[in-house]
Amino acid sequence: MKKTCSLFTGLFVGALVSSALVLLLTPWSGEELQENIKDFANNFQEEVRQAAAEKRQELEQELAQLRSGK
């Protein structure tokens, strides 16, 4: 459980830092920047969903093993 928490914390902090850097260092216009931020947010959301699904599958497998007594 601790690893999952640190994974999501790391993803969140990384997203915040990279977002701040993009906003500070970008040479794009406002519309381009908005589009890039939307793309980034969508990609980040998908990565979080995938990580959560993988972790859920791992935990379900562990639970099945514990229930079967192996």
OpenMM code with the backbone's topology and positions (N, CA, C; nanometers):
from openmm import Vec3, app, unit

residues = "MET LYS LYS THR CYS SER LEU PHE THR GLY LEU PHE VAL GLY ALA LEU VAL SER SER ALA LEU VAL LEU LEU LEU THR PRO TRP SER GLY GLU GLU LEU GLN GLU ASN ILE LYS ASP PHE ALA ASN ASN PHE GLN GLU GLU VAL ARG GLN ALA ALA ALA GLU LYS ARG GLN GLU LEU GLU GLN GLU LEU ALA GLN LEU ARG SER GLY LYS".split()
positions = [
    Vec3(0.0831, -0.1189, 0.0000),
    Vec3(0.0000, 0.0000, 0.0000),
    Vec3(0.0875, 0.1252, 0.0000),
    Vec3(0.2002, 0.1171, 0.0692),
    Vec3(0.2895, 0.2312, 0.0778),
    Vec3(0.3485, 0.2644, -0.0595),
    Vec3(0.3789, 0.1580, -0.1382),
    Vec3(0.4346, 0.1796, -0.2717),
    Vec3(0.3335, 0.2486, -0.3624),
    Vec3(0.2078, 0.2105, -0.3509),
    Vec3(0.1038, 0.2714, -0.4333),
    Vec3(0.0898, 0.4187, -0.4006),
    Vec3(0.0909, 0.4495, -0.2737),
    Vec3(0.0793, 0.5886, -0.2309),
    Vec3(0.1971, 0.6701, -0.2828),
    Vec3(0.3179, 0.6148, -0.2719),
    Vec3(0.4343, 0.6889, -0.3187),
    Vec3(0.4336, 0.7011, -0.4707),
    Vec3(0.3788, 0.6025, -0.5413),
    Vec3(0.3670, 0.6117, -0.6870),
    Vec3(0.2772, 0.7288, -0.7250),
    Vec3(0.1596, 0.7345, -0.6658),
    Vec3(0.0669, 0.8420, -0.6993),
    Vec3(0.1198, 0.9777, -0.6533),
    Vec3(0.1875, 0.9821, -0.5409),
    Vec3(0.2476, 1.1065, -0.4952),
    Vec3(0.3535, 1.1525, -0.5941),
    Vec3(0.4370, 1.0600, -0.6386),
    Vec3(0.5405, 1.0937, -0.7361),
    Vec3(0.4823, 1.1415, -0.8676),
    Vec3(0.3782, 1.0735, -0.9152),
    Vec3(0.3124, 1.1162, -1.0388),
    Vec3(0.2530, 1.2560, -1.0245),
    Vec3(0.1895, 1.2808, -0.9132),
    Vec3(0.1254, 1.4102, -0.8903),
    Vec3(0.2280, 1.5220, -0.8815),
    Vec3(0.3334, 1.5006, -0.8036),
    Vec3(0.4373, 1.6025, -0.7887),
    Vec3(0.5070, 1.6269, -0.9225),
    Vec3(0.5375, 1.5197, -0.9940),
    Vec3(0.6005, 1.5344, -1.1250),
    Vec3(0.5136, 1.6136, -1.2216),
    Vec3(0.3847, 1.5870, -1.2182),
    Vec3(0.2924, 1.6601, -1.3050),
    Vec3(0.2881, 1.8080, -1.2690),
    Vec3(0.2860, 1.8380, -1.1408),
    Vec3(0.2830, 1.9779, -1.0987),
    Vec3(0.4098, 2.0515, -1.1393),
    Vec3(0.5245, 1.9893, -1.1161),
    Vec3(0.6522, 2.0527, -1.1490),
    Vec3(0.6637, 2.0746, -1.2994),
    Vec3(0.6324, 1.9725, -1.3767),
    Vec3(0.6432, 1.9878, -1.5218),
    Vec3(0.5427, 2.0901, -1.5746),
    Vec3(0.4254, 2.0954, -1.5173),
    Vec3(0.3263, 2.1953, -1.5595),
    Vec3(0.3760, 2.3366, -1.5313),
    Vec3(0.4323, 2.3555, -1.4148),
    Vec3(0.4846, 2.4875, -1.3798),
    Vec3(0.5976, 2.5283, -1.4738),
    Vec3(0.6861, 2.4345, -1.5053),
    Vec3(0.7960, 2.4656, -1.5966),
    Vec3(0.7454, 2.4985, -1.7363),
    Vec3(0.6473, 2.4260, -1.7824),
    Vec3(0.5900, 2.4543, -1.9146),
    Vec3(0.5318, 2.5950, -1.9174),
    Vec3(0.4589, 2.6305, -1.8145),
    Vec3(0.3978, 2.7633, -1.8112),
    Vec3(0.5021, 2.8740, -1.8067),
    Vec3(0.6111, 2.8516, -1.7364),
    Vec3(0.7146, 2.9537, -1.7231),
    Vec3(0.8037, 2.9649, -1.8463),
    Vec3(0.8298, 2.8567, -1.9130),
    Vec3(0.9297, 2.8553, -2.0192),
    Vec3(0.8724, 2.8435, -2.1600),
    Vec3(0.7447, 2.8429, -2.1737),
    Vec3(0.6841, 2.8175, -2.3045),
    Vec3(0.6942, 2.9370, -2.3999),
    Vec3(0.7258, 2.9093, -2.5257),
    Vec3(0.7258, 3.0152, -2.6273),
    Vec3(0.5949, 3.0181, -2.7080),
    Vec3(0.4939, 2.9427, -2.6660),
    Vec3(0.3701, 2.9295, -2.7422),
    Vec3(0.2725, 3.0427, -2.7133),
    Vec3(0.1772, 3.0562, -2.8049),
    Vec3(0.0688, 3.1521, -2.7843),
    Vec3(-0.0281, 3.0957, -2.6804),
    Vec3(-0.1225, 3.1769, -2.6398),
    Vec3(-0.2195, 3.1336, -2.5396),
    Vec3(-0.3015, 3.0137, -2.5834),
    Vec3(-0.3467, 3.0151, -2.7090),
    Vec3(-0.4273, 2.9032, -2.7590),
    Vec3(-0.3452, 2.7757, -2.7684),
    Vec3(-0.2219, 2.7875, -2.8160),
    Vec3(-0.1349, 2.6699, -2.8246),
    Vec3(-0.1058, 2.6142, -2.6861),
    Vec3(-0.0817, 2.7041, -2.5930),
    Vec3(-0.0535, 2.6620, -2.4558),
    Vec3(-0.1737, 2.5901, -2.3960),
    Vec3(-0.2927, 2.6430, -2.4177),
    Vec3(-0.4134, 2.5782, -2.3662),
    Vec3(-0.4289, 2.4384, -2.4240),
    Vec3(-0.4041, 2.4245, -2.5536),
    Vec3(-0.4153, 2.2936, -2.6179),
    Vec3(-0.3119, 2.1968, -2.5609),
    Vec3(-0.1897, 2.2453, -2.5400),
    Vec3(-0.0848, 2.1596, -2.4837),
    Vec3(-0.1174, 2.1175, -2.3409),
    Vec3(-0.1737, 2.2086, -2.2641),
    Vec3(-0.2112, 2.1755, -2.1262),
    Vec3(-0.3230, 2.0716, -2.1260),
    Vec3(-0.4194, 2.0862, -2.2152),
    Vec3(-0.5279, 1.9874, -2.2253),
    Vec3(-0.4724, 1.8502, -2.2613),
    Vec3(-0.3815, 1.8472, -2.3586),
    Vec3(-0.3203, 1.7201, -2.3988),
    Vec3(-0.2442, 1.6573, -2.2830),
    Vec3(-0.1678, 1.7403, -2.2121),
    Vec3(-0.0911, 1.6902, -2.0983),
    Vec3(-0.1840, 1.6335, -1.9920),
    Vec3(-0.2898, 1.7064, -1.9611),
    Vec3(-0.3837, 1.6613, -1.8577),
    Vec3(-0.4506, 1.5303, -1.8986),
    Vec3(-0.4878, 1.5193, -2.0250),
    Vec3(-0.5505, 1.3952, -2.0724),
    Vec3(-0.4531, 1.2784, -2.0654),
    Vec3(-0.3287, 1.3008, -2.1059),
    Vec3(-0.2275, 1.1951, -2.0985),
    Vec3(-0.2016, 1.1541, -1.9540),
    Vec3(-0.1922, 1.2518, -1.8662),
    Vec3(-0.1678, 1.2236, -1.7248),
    Vec3(-0.2833, 1.1437, -1.6657),
    Vec3(-0.4038, 1.1830, -1.6991),
    Vec3(-0.5220, 1.1123, -1.6495),
    Vec3(-0.5206, 0.9670, -1.6957),
    Vec3(-0.4853, 0.9442, -1.8198),
    Vec3(-0.4804, 0.8081, -1.8732),
    Vec3(-0.3714, 0.7261, -1.8034),
    Vec3(-0.2557, 0.7875, -1.7776),
    Vec3(-0.1482, 0.7165, -1.7078),
    Vec3(-0.1909, 0.6767, -1.5670),
    Vec3(-0.2597, 0.7657, -1.4990),
    Vec3(-0.3069, 0.7357, -1.3635),
    Vec3(-0.4095, 0.6231, -1.3675),
    Vec3(-0.4987, 0.6263, -1.4645),
    Vec3(-0.5982, 0.5187, -1.4775),
    Vec3(-0.5304, 0.3845, -1.5028),
    Vec3(-0.4300, 0.3845, -1.5898),
    Vec3(-0.3597, 0.2601, -1.6200),
    Vec3(-0.2859, 0.2079, -1.4968),
    Vec3(-0.2187, 0.2977, -1.4246),
    Vec3(-0.1463, 0.2564, -1.3046),
    Vec3(-0.2427, 0.2005, -1.2005),
    Vec3(-0.3571, 0.2642, -1.1847),
    Vec3(-0.4570, 0.2168, -1.0883),
    Vec3(-0.5119, 0.0805, -1.1294),
    Vec3(-0.5368, 0.0623, -1.2584),
    Vec3(-0.5890, -0.0664, -1.3063),
    Vec3(-0.4870, -0.1780, -1.2854),
    Vec3(-0.3600, -0.1481, -1.3119),
    Vec3(-0.2550, -0.2482, -1.2910),
    Vec3(-0.2436, -0.2853, -1.1437),
    Vec3(-0.2474, -0.1857, -1.0579),
    Vec3(-0.2362, -0.2118, -0.9143),
    Vec3(-0.3575, -0.2900, -0.8653),
    Vec3(-0.4743, -0.2559, -0.9153),
    Vec3(-0.5955, -0.3287, -0.8759),
    Vec3(-0.5845, -0.4754, -0.9155),
    Vec3(-0.5354, -0.5008, -1.0361),
    Vec3(-0.5199, -0.6381, -1.0828),
    Vec3(-0.4203, -0.7138, -0.9946),
    Vec3(-0.3097, -0.6483, -0.9591),
    Vec3(-0.2113, -0.7106, -0.8689),
    Vec3(-0.2755, -0.7482, -0.7363),
    Vec3(-0.3491, -0.6541, -0.6795),
    Vec3(-0.4110, -0.6774, -0.5492),
    Vec3(-0.5176, -0.7864, -0.5561),
    Vec3(-0.5926, -0.7902, -0.6650),
    Vec3(-0.6930, -0.8952, -0.6803),
    Vec3(-0.6276, -1.0326, -0.6906),
    Vec3(-0.5138, -1.0403, -0.7588),
    Vec3(-0.4414, -1.1669, -0.7686),
    Vec3(-0.3883, -1.2097, -0.6320),
    Vec3(-0.3337, -1.1151, -0.5569),
    Vec3(-0.2841, -1.1466, -0.4227),
    Vec3(-0.3980, -1.1935, -0.3328),
    Vec3(-0.5122, -1.1276, -0.3423),
    Vec3(-0.6277, -1.1660, -0.2618),
    Vec3(-0.6746, -1.3066, -0.2979),
    Vec3(-0.6771, -1.3367, -0.4260),
    Vec3(-0.7175, -1.4709, -0.4699),
    Vec3(-0.6213, -1.5763, -0.4163),
    Vec3(-0.4924, -1.5461, -0.4152),
    Vec3(-0.3937, -1.6396, -0.3611),
    Vec3(-0.4138, -1.6592, -0.2116),
    Vec3(-0.4396, -1.5513, -0.1413),
    Vec3(-0.4612, -1.5618, 0.0028),
    Vec3(-0.5871, -1.6423, 0.0340),
    Vec3(-0.6903, -1.6218, -0.0449),
    Vec3(-0.8149, -1.6947, -0.0219),
    Vec3(-0.8002, -1.8434, -0.0526),
    Vec3(-0.7168, -1.8761, -0.1495),
    Vec3(-0.6993, -2.0175, -0.1848),
    Vec3(-0.6006, -2.0868, -0.0913),
    Vec3(-0.5313, -2.0103, -0.0093),
    Vec3(-0.4399, -2.0685, 0.0890),
    Vec3(-0.3025, -2.1017, 0.0349),
    Vec3(-0.2649, -2.0473, -0.0778),
    Vec3(-0.1332, -2.0750, -0.1367),
    Vec3(-0.0312, -1.9742, -0.0937),
] * unit.nanometer
topology = app.Topology()
chain = topology.addChain("A")
for resn in residues:
    res = topology.addResidue(resn, chain)
    for name in ("N", "CA", "C"):
        topology.addAtom(name, app.Element.getBySymbol(name[0]), res)
